[in-house]
Amino acid sequence: MHDMDISFISKLTMPLPELERYHREQRKIKFTQGKKFGKIHIREIFYPVFRTFLTADRLFRKQTITMISPPPIYKERVIFACTHIGENDLENIYEKIGRGCWWFVGDPRFMYRDISGLFVYLNGCIFLDTDDKDDRRISYLRAVEVLKGGGSLMIFPEGARNGSENLPVMHLFTGTAKMAMETNTSIVPIAIEQYDNRFVINFGHVICPKDFGNIGELTQNLRDDLATLKWEIWEKEGVQSRNSLSDDYRKQFIQQFEKRIKPYDTMATVERTRFHTRAEIEQILEALEDEKKYGSILRAKGMVSAGDGTWLNFDYVPGESNVRAGAAEVTGKICVIGAQLNEENLKALFAK
């Protein structure tokens, strides 16, 4: 374990996996030593400077933003809970929020040696590696520390970029609702959608955690609000009829989605980190019977996060499948074995 800082040159030259491990270990060391975040409130004072930088960067990328509704006027600390679609959505939302807040960012990877990483650090951020159980625990406690210290937070409760062409919002992890109830911090839901170089943002009404009896109820209400905001975007932009879609629309959508998330993510990392339900896995395994679409599958197995701290294990052989609760894992895994496998269709199936 690295117990001291290394030089800037070393950080630029060491392999990325080693750099990720270094930063993860540094977070654990500082947390174990009881080091607190400093100047939680003061960092928000510099928001106008960061906002100017974000606007200039967006204009350089030739991107525009359309606002359906303005952010609510709310002077207390708040959790901004946002949908997640691809590259630059976080930056564009932050530009329009109108106030400073800390960022909760999973699997930052390239940010460790990118200029954007320096910007995020100066702004105030909580980094975590989603594959590491201890890092997830520490990041949650750090988020609570920021909120109890009077700071606000921006987070993606879906836990991954939404790679579905027709699901407004994926199932949410319970962490956002849990930290809101633990700190009595209100939530502002925010939906974003992308149309080529144009982003559309829709702000929702403030959600008060005191209005809900438990974490599950608050999580479901948050998802409903986010889905409503996304639907309002779709209705305003115009919804395509099913007959107008090409036969390979799903394939085209996945290709465009993968292009948007590179180099920060792949379909494999998105699938591994998102929330899964038992019903979803059962439907996927049932679909594997279609040999013409997916190939001759001899076996499939894996383990995925259920989003509430539990895990699901699954096994499949032709004509028989099993989904069950499993022991806690570090990271999700999916394996498909067979002949003449259609990798594109399998990738699209497990990304639903």
HUCOR-V749109 format. One record per backbone hydrogen bond with DSSP energy under -1.0 kcal/mol. CO is the residue of the C=O (numbers start at 1). NH is the residue of the N-H. Records with the same first field share a line. If there is no record, write none. Layout:
CO: NH + NH
This chain:
7: 11
8: 12
9: 13
10: 14
15: 19
16: 20
17: 21
18: 22
19: 23
20: 24
21: 25
22: 26
23: 27
24: 28
25: 29
26: 30
27: 31
28: 32
29: 33
30: 35
31: 34
39: 43
41: 44
42: 45
43: 46
44: 47
46: 50
47: 51
48: 52
49: 53
50: 54
51: 55
52: 56
53: 57
54: 58
55: 59
56: 60
57: 61
58: 63
64: 199
66: 201
78: 153
79: 188
80: 155
81: 190
84: 162
86: 89
88: 92
89: 93
90: 94
91: 95
92: 96
93: 97
102: 154
103: 126
105: 128
108: 111
109: 112
110: 113
114: 118
115: 119
116: 120
117: 121
118: 122
119: 123
120: 124
124: 103
126: 105
128: 107
129: 132
132: 136
133: 137
134: 138
135: 139
136: 140
137: 141
138: 142
139: 143
140: 144
141: 145
142: 146
143: 147
144: 148
145: 149
146: 151
147: 150
152: 102
153: 80
154: 104
155: 82
156: 159
157: 173
174: 178
175: 179
176: 180
177: 181
178: 182
179: 183
180: 185
186: 79
187: 207
188: 81
189: 204
190: 83
191: 202
193: 200
195: 198
197: 64
198: 195
199: 66
200: 193
201: 68
202: 191
207: 187
208: 211
209: 212
214: 218
215: 219
216: 220
217: 221
218: 222
219: 223
220: 224
221: 225
222: 226
223: 227
224: 228
225: 229
226: 230
227: 231
228: 232
229: 233
230: 234
231: 235
232: 236
233: 237
234: 238
241: 244
242: 245
246: 249
248: 252
249: 253
250: 254
251: 255
252: 256
253: 257
254: 258
255: 259
256: 260
257: 261
258: 262
261: 265
266: 270
267: 271
268: 272
269: 273
270: 274
277: 281
278: 282
279: 283
280: 284
281: 285
282: 286
283: 287
284: 288
286: 289
287: 290
289: 291
290: 294
291: 295
294: 342
295: 297
296: 339
299: 337
300: 316
301: 335
302: 314
303: 333
304: 312
305: 276
307: 174
310: 306
311: 326
312: 304
313: 324
314: 302
315: 322
316: 300
317: 320
320: 317
322: 315
324: 313
333: 303
335: 301
337: 298 + 299
339: 296
341: 343
342: 346
343: 347
344: 348
345: 349
346: 350
349: 352
